[in-house]
Amino acid sequence: MTFDSTGSVAKFGTLLGMAPGNVPVYSSDYDSADETELPNRNAYRHYVDGVYMGHKWQCVEFVRRWWYLNRGYIFDDVAMAYDIFRLTSVRVLADGSRLPLKSFRNGSLRHPEVGALLIWSEGGEFEVTGHVAIVTEVYSDKLRLVEQNVGHQVWPKGQNYSRELPARISDDGGYWLRCSYGDASILGWVIQTDDDTYAERIEPDDPALFDLTLRHVLNKGQASRAWLNVANPDEEAFVDMMGGHKLASRPEDDYRYMVMSETAERELKRATNELHALFMHATNHVLQNDELLANFNIPQALWPKIHQSWDNRRNQMITGRFDFSMSARGIKVYEYNCDSASCYMEAGLVQDKWAKHYGCHDGKSSATALVENLIDAWQHSDVDSVLHIMQDTDLEENYHALFMKKAIERAGIVCKVIKGVAGLTWDTDGDVVDPEGNKIRWVWKTWAWETALDQIRSECDDDEQRLREYKTDVPRSVAPRLVDVLLREGVMVYEPLWTLIPSNKAILPVLWSLFPNHPYLLNSSFELTEELQETGYVSKPIAGRCGFNISLYDGSEILMEETEGRFSHQDQIYQALWKLPDIEGYKSQICTFSVGGHFAGSCIRVDPSLVITKDSDLMPLRVVEYNNLLGGEPNDNS
């Protein structure tokens, strides 16, 4: 480092120095951000000349701004800084044309140059996101750069760079950089050039690597023996719900599992991270436009509370689940369940125990890090007292609640489970308390917000005026109800109320309008367009759950499949038909988990029908290397 990184940290937004090209570099010490100057999430979005640069004052925002101001072009949105290494072009703002980008690995015979982007891998100091900086000076023994979001100290007087890195030219002429942080790794540099000499070949992956494969282990009578530890409350609850020690409901599936390639997992990770960012962008867009918000069929009385929830920059999601179709045709997202509790225990615990019991040694589990990611997310939450898990008496919700309770407690948070609202009372301060007298301040719920809203509407006699005027901070003579907890001032609910927006199917047409033809998205519309009629489409209730009330039509307007449910009264959206892959009779949907906005694992759900519902089975999902993708059946490595 070229300055003392242990020196005083400058307040968020402080000018640290001026980079070459007269571009300011700011402190991004978020802990010191002034909430009066930055009262909500929208205030953190930074624009120059009406062009979105990024989130104040992150590393990606700075390098995009530097390139725009000095070169007149910007690169496309990325979920993580390290994703820039895979970009192949930039967009010229003046005329919309594209210019080529080339990436060079650390140690390349093509050396970095002034204005190049220096890219770090994820891990160590740059855990999860990676990092990016602008190269400003290149020497044989060192390289100087400018960056944001690394250290937050004002530069020494007269200095025009953030720091310098040791460099060495090897005997073959390769340029090697060593990071100042021993636990971080430099991927290489990205240059705007059409000369691909020594550049990385960014070739598309073999489509066959995205096909799933069905396999089985040898039947040695494993299904006749217990394999879940019923001394653990969550596993006991799972056995009770399933009616035995099994992951899938059909006996013939006891010995079967699915495999996917490591290449597919990497692309699912990229898709999950990128789509989370896109859904958040679309959520912000909706909450800036009441005409769009009106399409979400949310009681207008709740709009101020949703805005308040989103504007509170500390109201972060803990976790959500994406639903995908994945095959050689590509990866397409169906929806984002931002407040779903389902599938976590099956993916993070049960499928791994299945593999150990049945002797499946193919690759690795698809969600090996899910639990640790959940623990980390809770450790970084603002919870500072008892957290209450609220659930119904449904058997499935029992194990959802108990599984999450273990993760919360491993994060060092005291946790209590409440079934329903029976036993809740008011204390002398007018707060809602549990049967032991603990104030309810922090809540994680097992059901979706839309389900909770149905109960809240019922509690308010489905009267919007009454809901608007209902004061949750006023004690009643009657026992507290759900509305008194979930909408109460001073109670933080996970997942936050704003997750109603990205979880609602009405977000899908908004996404398509903002990011048309995005490779992970499906054409979606509030109206049944001629294009959708020609290609085939799916009709979905905007606030539906669990695969209820879905209708699939082919390009001839012939109904292919239809599910029943309780959302038939809802308005519909229309999404391009993209059928699930059929794996030996199993229609297979990949689900990925986002924790803290980042990929944290995956699972697979299967069904003989074209629609995955709440009753669809999970199968164990294993991730294998390319060489093990073909063959290997049956599995008998025990």
C-alpha positions in Angstrom: 0.0 0.0 0.0 1.2 3.5 -0.7 -0.5 5.0 2.3 -1.4 3.9 5.8 -4.5 1.8 5.5 -4.9 1.8 9.2 -5.4 5.6 9.2 -8.6 7.4 9.9 -11.5 6.4 7.8 -13.2 9.2 5.9 -17.0 9.6 6.1 -19.1 8.1 3.3 -19.0 10.4 0.3 -15.8 12.2 1.3 -13.6 13.1 -1.7 -10.5 10.9 -1.3 -8.7 12.3 -4.3 -8.8 13.1 -8.0 -7.9 10.3 -10.5 -6.2 11.1 -13.8 -8.8 12.4 -16.2 -10.2 14.6 -13.4 -12.5 12.0 -12.0 -13.3 12.1 -8.3 -12.9 9.1 -6.0 -15.2 8.9 -2.9 -15.2 7.1 0.4 -17.7 4.2 0.5 -17.6 3.7 4.2 -21.3 2.7 4.4 -21.4 2.7 8.2 -20.8 6.4 8.3 -23.4 7.3 5.6 -25.7 10.1 6.7 -29.3 8.9 6.6 -30.6 12.5 6.2 -28.6 12.9 3.0 -29.2 9.4 1.9 -32.6 8.5 3.3 -33.4 5.6 1.0 -32.1 3.1 -1.5 -32.9 5.3 -4.5 -30.6 8.0 -3.1 -27.6 5.6 -3.5 -28.2 5.2 -7.3 -25.7 7.4 -9.2 -26.3 8.9 -12.6 -24.1 11.1 -14.9 -25.9 12.8 -17.8 -28.9 10.6 -17.1 -26.8 7.4 -17.5 -26.8 5.0 -14.6 -23.3 4.4 -13.3 -23.9 2.2 -10.3 -24.4 2.2 -6.5 -22.6 5.0 -4.6 -19.6 4.5 -4.1 -18.7 1.0 -5.2 -15.8 -0.1 -7.3 -17.9 -0.9 -10.4 -19.6 2.6 -10.2 -16.2 4.3 -10.3 -14.7 2.4 -13.2 -17.8 2.7 -15.3 -17.8 6.5 -14.5 -14.1 6.8 -15.4 -14.6 5.1 -18.7 -17.7 7.1 -19.5 -16.0 10.5 -18.7 -12.7 9.7 -20.4 -13.6 7.3 -23.2 -17.3 7.9 -23.9 -18.3 4.2 -23.4 -19.6 2.0 -20.7 -19.9 -1.7 -20.1 -23.1 -3.5 -19.4 -24.5 -4.1 -16.0 -22.8 -6.9 -14.0 -23.8 -8.6 -10.8 -20.3 -9.0 -9.5 -17.1 -7.2 -10.4 -15.3 -10.3 -11.5 -18.0 -10.8 -14.2 -16.4 -7.9 -16.1 -13.6 -10.3 -17.1 -16.2 -12.2 -19.3 -17.6 -9.2 -21.1 -16.8 -9.0 -24.8 -17.9 -5.4 -25.7 -18.7 -1.9 -24.5 -21.4 0.5 -25.7 -20.5 3.9 -27.1 -23.0 6.4 -25.7 -22.8 8.8 -28.6 -24.2 6.4 -31.2 -25.0 3.2 -29.4 -22.3 1.2 -31.3 -20.3 -1.6 -29.7 -16.5 -1.8 -29.3 -14.7 -5.0 -28.5 -13.2 -5.9 -25.1 -10.4 -8.4 -24.6 -9.4 -10.0 -21.3 -5.8 -11.0 -20.4 -4.9 -13.3 -17.5 -2.4 -12.2 -14.9 1.0 -13.1 -16.3 -0.1 -12.4 -19.9 2.4 -11.5 -22.6 0.2 -8.5 -23.3 0.9 -6.1 -20.4 -1.7 -3.9 -18.8 -2.0 -0.4 -20.0 -3.3 3.0 -18.9 -7.1 2.9 -18.8 -7.3 -0.9 -18.6 -9.6 -2.5 -16.0 -7.8 -4.6 -13.4 -10.0 -7.4 -12.2 -9.8 -9.5 -8.9 -11.4 -12.9 -8.4 -13.9 -13.5 -5.6 -12.4 -14.5 -2.3 -10.3 -13.2 0.5 -10.5 -9.4 0.9 -12.9 -9.4 -2.1 -15.1 -12.2 -0.9 -18.2 -12.9 -3.0 -18.0 -9.9 -5.4 -14.4 -9.6 -6.6 -13.1 -6.1 -7.3 -12.2 -3.8 -10.2 -9.9 -0.8 -10.6 -8.5 1.5 -13.3 -4.8 1.2 -14.3 -3.1 4.6 -14.3 0.6 3.9 -14.5 2.5 0.7 -15.6 6.2 0.0 -14.7 8.3 -3.1 -14.8 8.3 -3.4 -11.1 5.0 -1.9 -10.0 1.5 -0.8 -11.2 -0.5 2.1 -10.0 -4.3 2.2 -9.9 -7.4 4.1 -8.9 -10.4 2.5 -7.2 -13.3 2.9 -4.8 -14.4 0.7 -1.9 -10.9 -0.4 -0.8 -9.8 1.5 2.3 -11.5 4.9 2.8 -8.6 7.2 3.5 -7.9 10.6 1.9 -4.9 10.3 -0.4 -1.7 12.1 0.6 -1.3 15.6 -0.9 -0.1 15.5 -4.5 -1.0 11.8 -5.0 -3.3 10.9 -7.9 -3.7 7.2 -7.4 -5.2 4.9 -4.8 -2.3 2.5 -4.3 0.3 0.6 -6.2 0.9 -3.2 -6.6 4.3 -5.0 -6.9 4.9 -6.3 -10.4 7.4 -8.6 -12.1 8.2 -9.5 -15.7 9.0 -13.1 -16.1 11.7 -14.6 -18.3 9.2 -15.2 -21.1 7.9 -11.6 -20.9 4.8 -12.2 -19.0 3.6 -9.4 -16.7 2.7 -10.6 -13.2 1.0 -8.7 -10.4 0.9 -9.4 -6.7 -2.0 -8.2 -4.7 -1.4 -6.1 -1.6 -3.8 -8.4 0.2 -2.3 -11.8 0.6 -5.7 -13.6 0.5 -6.9 -11.9 -2.7 -6.1 -13.0 -6.3 -5.8 -10.9 -9.4 -7.6 -12.4 -12.4 -6.1 -10.1 -15.0 -6.9 -7.0 -17.0 -9.5 -6.0 -19.6 -8.6 -3.7 -22.5 -10.8 -2.1 -25.2 -9.0 -3.4 -28.3 -9.8 -5.6 -31.3 -6.3 -7.3 -31.1 -6.9 -10.7 -29.4 -3.3 -11.7 -29.4 -2.7 -13.4 -26.0 -6.3 -12.7 -25.0 -8.5 -15.2 -23.2 -10.9 -17.1 -25.5 -14.3 -16.3 -24.2 -16.0 -19.2 -25.9 -19.6 -20.2 -25.3 -20.0 -23.3 -23.2 -21.0 -26.6 -24.9 -24.8 -26.6 -24.7 -24.8 -30.3 -23.7 -23.2 -29.3 -20.4 -26.5 -27.8 -19.4 -28.5 -31.0 -19.8 -29.5 -32.8 -16.6 -29.0 -36.5 -16.2 -31.0 -39.1 -14.2 -28.9 -41.7 -12.3 -29.4 -44.2 -9.6 -27.5 -46.0 -6.8 -27.6 -49.7 -6.4 -30.5 -51.0 -4.3 -29.0 -52.6 -1.2 -32.1 -52.3 0.9 -31.1 -48.8 2.1 -34.7 -47.6 1.9 -35.7 -50.0 4.6 -33.5 -48.4 7.2 -33.9 -45.1 9.0 -31.4 -42.4 8.0 -32.6 -39.1 9.4 -31.8 -38.3 13.0 -35.2 -37.9 14.7 -33.5 -36.7 17.9 -33.0 -33.4 16.0 -36.3 -31.5 16.0 -36.1 -30.4 12.4 -35.4 -33.9 11.1 -38.1 -35.3 13.2 -40.6 -32.8 11.8 -39.4 -33.6 8.3 -40.0 -37.4 8.9 -43.4 -36.6 10.3 -44.4 -34.6 7.2 -43.0 -37.1 4.7 -44.4 -40.1 6.6 -41.0 -41.7 6.7 -37.3 -41.4 6.0 -37.4 -40.3 2.4 -36.8 -37.2 0.2 -39.2 -38.1 -2.6 -42.7 -39.4 -2.1 -42.7 -42.3 -4.6 -40.8 -45.5 -3.5 -39.4 -46.0 -7.0 -37.5 -42.7 -6.6 -35.7 -43.7 -3.4 -32.6 -44.7 -5.3 -32.7 -42.0 -8.0 -30.9 -38.7 -8.3 -30.0 -36.0 -10.8 -26.6 -34.7 -11.8 -25.5 -31.5 -13.4 -22.1 -30.3 -14.6 -19.9 -27.8 -12.8 -20.2 -25.6 -15.9 -24.0 -25.5 -15.4 -23.5 -24.7 -11.7 -21.2 -21.8 -12.6 -23.8 -20.4 -15.0 -26.6 -20.8 -12.5 -24.5 -18.9 -10.0 -23.9 -16.1 -12.6 -27.6 -16.1 -13.5 -28.7 -15.9 -9.8 -26.4 -13.1 -9.0 -27.3 -11.1 -12.1 -31.0 -11.7 -11.9 -31.1 -10.6 -8.2 -29.6 -7.3 -9.3 -32.1 -7.0 -12.2 -35.1 -7.7 -9.9 -33.9 -5.1 -7.4 -33.5 -2.6 -10.3 -37.0 -3.4 -11.4 -38.4 -3.1 -7.9 -36.9 0.3 -7.5 -38.4 1.3 -10.9 -41.9 0.1 -9.9 -41.7 2.0 -6.6 -41.0 5.2 -8.4 -44.1 4.8 -10.6 -47.5 4.5 -9.1 -49.1 3.5 -12.4 -46.9 0.4 -12.5 -47.5 -0.3 -8.8 -51.2 -0.3 -9.4 -50.7 -3.5 -11.6 -49.6 -5.5 -8.6 -53.0 -5.7 -7.0 -51.7 -4.7 -3.6 -54.1 -2.7 -1.3 -53.3 0.9 -1.8 -53.5 1.4 1.9 -50.2 -0.6 2.1 -48.3 1.4 -0.5 -46.8 3.8 2.1 -45.6 1.0 4.2 -44.1 -0.8 1.2 -42.3 2.5 0.2 -41.1 2.9 3.8 -39.8 -0.7 3.9 -37.9 -0.2 0.6 -36.6 3.2 1.5 -35.1 1.9 4.8 -31.7 0.9 3.4 -31.3 -1.6 6.3 -34.4 -3.6 5.4 -32.4 -6.2 3.5 -33.5 -9.6 2.3 -32.0 -12.6 4.0 -32.8 -15.2 1.3 -35.0 -16.0 -1.7 -35.4 -18.7 -4.3 -35.3 -18.5 -8.1 -37.1 -21.0 -10.3 -35.4 -21.9 -13.6 -35.6 -24.1 -16.6 -32.2 -25.3 -17.6 -31.2 -27.5 -20.6 -29.1 -27.3 -23.8 -31.7 -24.8 -25.0 -30.5 -22.3 -22.3 -31.3 -21.1 -18.8 -34.6 -19.1 -18.4 -36.0 -17.8 -15.1 -39.7 -18.2 -14.4 -39.9 -16.2 -11.2 -38.2 -15.0 -8.0 -39.8 -16.2 -4.7 -38.3 -13.5 -2.5 -40.1 -14.5 0.6 -40.3 -18.3 0.3 -39.2 -20.6 3.0 -39.6 -23.8 1.0 -36.9 -26.3 -0.2 -34.1 -25.0 2.1 -34.0 -27.9 4.5 -34.3 -30.4 1.6 -31.4 -28.8 -0.2 -29.1 -27.8 2.7 -29.5 -30.9 4.8 -31.7 -33.8 3.7 -30.2 -34.4 0.2 -26.7 -34.6 1.7 -27.9 -37.1 4.4 -29.5 -39.1 1.6 -26.2 -39.3 -0.3 -24.4 -40.5 2.7 -27.0 -43.2 3.6 -27.5 -44.4 0.0 -23.8 -44.4 -0.8 -23.9 -41.8 -3.6 -20.4 -40.4 -4.1 -21.0 -38.7 -7.4 -19.6 -35.2 -7.3 -20.9 -33.1 -4.5 -24.2 -31.8 -3.1 -25.7 -28.9 -4.9 -26.1 -26.8 -1.7 -23.0 -27.6 0.4 -22.6 -24.0 1.5 -26.3 -23.0 2.0 -26.3 -23.4 5.7 -23.1 -21.5 6.2 -24.4 -18.7 3.9 -27.6 -18.4 6.0 -25.6 -18.2 9.2 -23.4 -15.5 7.7 -26.4 -13.5 6.5 -28.0 -13.6 10.0 -24.7 -12.6 11.6 -24.7 -9.5 9.4 -28.4 -8.7 10.1 -29.3 -6.0 12.5 -31.0 -8.4 14.9 -30.0 -7.4 18.5 -32.6 -9.2 20.6 -34.9 -12.2 20.4 -36.0 -13.2 16.9 -39.4 -14.8 16.6 -40.2 -17.3 13.9 -43.9 -17.0 13.1 -45.6 -20.0 11.4 -48.9 -21.7 10.9 -49.5 -25.3 12.2 -48.9 -26.8 8.8 -46.5 -29.8 9.0 -44.3 -28.5 6.2 -43.9 -25.2 8.1 -42.8 -27.1 11.2 -39.5 -28.3 9.6 -39.0 -25.0 7.7 -39.1 -23.1 11.0 -36.9 -25.5 12.9 -34.3 -25.7 10.1 -34.0 -21.9 10.0 -34.0 -21.7 13.8 -30.8 -23.8 13.9 -29.1 -21.4 11.4 -30.3 -18.3 13.4 -29.0 -19.8 16.7 -25.7 -20.7 15.1 -25.4 -17.1 14.2 -25.6 -16.2 17.9 -29.2 -15.0 17.9 -31.7 -16.1 20.5 -34.7 -17.5 18.6 -38.2 -18.6 19.5 -40.9 -20.2 17.4 -44.5 -19.1 17.5 -47.3 -21.1 15.9 -50.2 -18.7 14.9 -51.0 -15.8 17.2 -52.6 -17.6 20.1 -50.8 -16.7 23.3 -49.7 -13.2 22.1 -50.6 -10.4 24.5 -50.0 -6.7 25.1 -47.6 -5.5 27.7 -47.9 -2.3 29.8 -45.9 -0.4 27.1 -48.4 -1.3 24.5 -46.0 -3.7 22.8 -46.9 -7.2 21.6 -45.2 -9.9 23.6 -44.9 -13.7 23.4 -46.2 -16.0 26.1 -42.9 -15.6 28.0 -43.2 -11.8 28.0 -40.5 -11.2 25.3 -41.3 -8.2 23.2 -41.7 -9.0 19.5 -39.2 -6.8 17.6 -37.7 -9.1 15.0 -39.7 -11.7 13.0 -38.9 -14.3 10.4 -42.1 -15.8 8.9 -42.5 -19.1 7.1 -45.4 -18.1 4.8 -45.3 -15.7 1.9 -46.4 -12.0 2.3 -49.3 -12.6 0.0 -50.6 -15.3 2.3 -50.2 -13.1 5.3 -52.0 -10.3 3.5 -55.0 -12.6 2.9 -55.2 -13.1 6.7 -54.6 -9.4 7.4 -57.4 -8.4 4.9 -59.7 -10.8 6.7 -58.7 -9.4 10.1 -59.7 -6.0 8.8 -62.9 -7.3 7.2 -61.4 -6.9 3.8 -62.1 -3.2 4.2 -59.3 -1.1 2.6 -60.3 2.1 4.4 -60.2 0.2 7.8 -56.8 -1.2 6.8 -55.5 2.3 5.9 -56.7 3.7 9.2 -55.8 0.8 11.4 -53.3 1.8 14.0 -51.0 -1.1 14.8 -49.2 0.8 17.6 -52.4 1.2 19.6 -53.1 -1.6 22.1 -56.5 -3.2 21.9 -58.8 -4.8 24.4 -58.7 -7.9 22.3 -55.6 -10.1 21.8 -53.1 -9.1 19.2 -53.7 -10.2 15.7 -51.3 -10.9 12.8 -51.7 -7.3 11.5 -50.6 -6.0 14.9 -47.3 -7.8 14.5 -46.3 -7.8 10.8 -47.3 -4.2 10.1 -46.4 -2.8 13.4 -44.0 0.2 13.6 -40.8 -1.0 15.3 -41.1 -4.6 14.2 -38.7 -5.7 11.5 -40.0 -8.6 9.4 -37.8 -10.9 7.3 -38.3 -11.0 4.5 -39.2 -7.3 4.4 -42.6 -6.0 3.1 -41.0 -4.7 -0.1 -40.4 -8.3 -1.2 -44.0 -8.3 -2.2 -42.9 -6.5 -5.4 -40.2 -8.8 -6.8 -42.2 -11.9 -5.7 -45.3 -10.7 -7.6 -45.6 -12.0 -11.2 -46.4 -8.4 -12.3 -42.6 -7.8 -12.0 -42.0 -10.0 -15.0 -43.5 -7.7 -17.7 -41.6 -4.8 -16.0 -38.3 -6.7 -16.3 -38.9 -7.5 -19.9 -39.6 -3.8 -20.7 -36.4 -2.8 -18.9 -34.2 -5.5 -20.2 -35.8 -6.8 -23.5 -34.3 -10.0 -24.9 -32.1 -10.5 -21.9 -30.8 -14.1 -22.2 -32.1 -15.2 -18.8 -35.6 -13.6 -19.2 -38.8 -14.7 -21.0 -41.0 -12.4 -22.9 -43.7 -11.3 -20.5 -46.6 -8.9 -20.8 -49.7 -7.6 -19.0 -51.6 -8.1 -22.3 -51.8 -11.2 -24.5 -49.8 -10.1 -27.5 -49.8 -11.5 -30.9 -46.2 -12.6 -30.5 -47.0 -14.6 -27.4 -50.0 -16.2 -29.1 -47.8 -17.3 -32.0 -45.0 -18.7 -29.8 -47.2 -20.2 -27.0 -47.6 -18.7 -23.6 -48.3 -19.3 -19.9 -51.0 -17.4 -18.1 -50.1 -16.7 -14.4 -52.0 -15.0 -11.6 -49.9 -12.0 -10.5 -49.9 -12.9 -6.8 -50.2 -16.7 -7.2 -48.1 -19.2 -5.3 -47.2 -22.9 -5.4 -48.1 -23.4 -9.1 -51.8 -22.6 -8.6 -54.0 -21.4 -11.4 -51.4 -21.8 -14.2 -52.5 -22.3 -17.8 -50.1 -23.3 -20.6 -51.1 -22.8 -24.3 -49.1 -23.9 -27.3 -48.7 -21.7 -30.5 -52.1 -22.8 -31.7 -53.9 -21.6 -28.6 -54.5 -25.2 -27.5 -54.6 -25.6 -23.7 -51.7 -28.0 -22.8 -51.9 -28.0 -19.0 -53.9 -26.2 -16.3 -53.7 -26.2 -12.5 -56.4 -25.3 -10.0 -56.1 -23.2 -6.9 -57.2 -20.2 -4.9 -55.8 -17.4 -7.1 -58.4 -17.6 -10.0 -59.7 -14.1 -8.9 -56.3 -12.5 -9.5 -55.3 -10.5 -12.6 -53.1 -12.4 -15.0 -49.8 -11.8 -16.7 -48.6 -13.7 -19.8 -45.2 -15.2 -20.2 -43.6 -16.9 -23.2 -44.0 -20.7 -23.1 -40.7 -22.3 -22.3 -41.3 -25.9 -21.2 -39.4 -27.7 -18.5 -36.9 -30.3 -19.8 -38.2 -33.8 -19.7 -35.6 -36.1 -18.0 -36.8 -39.6 -18.6 -40.3 -38.7 -17.7 -39.5 -36.2 -15.0 -40.3 -32.5 -15.8 -37.4 -30.9 -14.0 -37.1 -27.4 -12.5 -33.9 -26.1 -11.1 -34.2 -23.8 -8.0 -31.4 -21.7 -6.8 -31.1 -19.9 -3.5 -29.9 -16.3 -3.0 -28.6 -15.4 0.4 -27.7 -11.8 1.0 -28.4 -11.3 -2.8 -25.8 -13.9 -3.8 -26.0 -17.5 -5.1 -25.9 -20.0 -2.2 -26.8 -23.4 -3.8 -29.5 -25.2 -5.7 -31.9 -28.0 -5.8 -34.2 -29.7 -8.2 -38.0 -30.3 -8.2 -39.6 -32.9 -10.5 -43.2 -33.7 -11.6 -44.8 -35.8 -14.3 -46.9 -32.7 -15.3 -45.7 -29.5 -17.0 -46.2 -27.4 -13.9 -44.2 -27.7 -10.6 -46.6 -27.3 -7.7 -46.2 -27.4 -3.9 -46.8 -31.2 -4.1 -44.0 -31.8 -6.6 -41.1 -33.9 -5.3 -37.5 -33.0 -4.7 -34.7 -35.3 -5.9 -31.1 -35.3 -4.7 -29.0 -33.1 -7.0 -25.3 -33.7 -7.5 -22.7 -31.5 -9.2 -20.1 -33.4 -11.2 -17.0 -32.6 -13.2 -17.2 -32.6 -17.0 -15.4 -36.0 -17.3 -18.0 -37.6 -15.0 -21.0 -36.1 -16.7 -21.6 -39.0 -19.0 -22.1 -42.6 -17.8 -21.4 -43.6 -14.2 -24.7 -45.5 -13.7 -25.5 -47.1 -11.3 -23.5 -45.5 -8.6 -21.6 -47.9 -6.4 -18.6 -46.2 -4.9 -19.3 -47.2 -1.4 
